[in-house]
Amino acid sequence: MAKAPTAPKSFESAIAELEAIVQEMENGAISLEQALERYQRGANLLKHCQETLQAAEQRVRQLENDVLAPLNPAEDMRDQE
């Protein structure tokens, strides 16, 4: 019986784990079965990250009342002068 995957503690920890999985798979020092397990874990982590980013985007839209101003760093620098 397979154990349920544990949820990452944070977005940053999910990204770090994804990076470790990619590096481990690129090194090629794991068996096919381990690679399949890592791939599945990576897919779950990716889904978690996407959902976290979507929730953050929704929160920003709520904070900005759905009016997101385009970012123009050059214009912001002129305003400070």
Secondary structure as UniProt FT lines:
FT   HELIX           11..27
FT   HELIX           32..63
FT   TURN            64..66
FT   HELIX           73..80
//
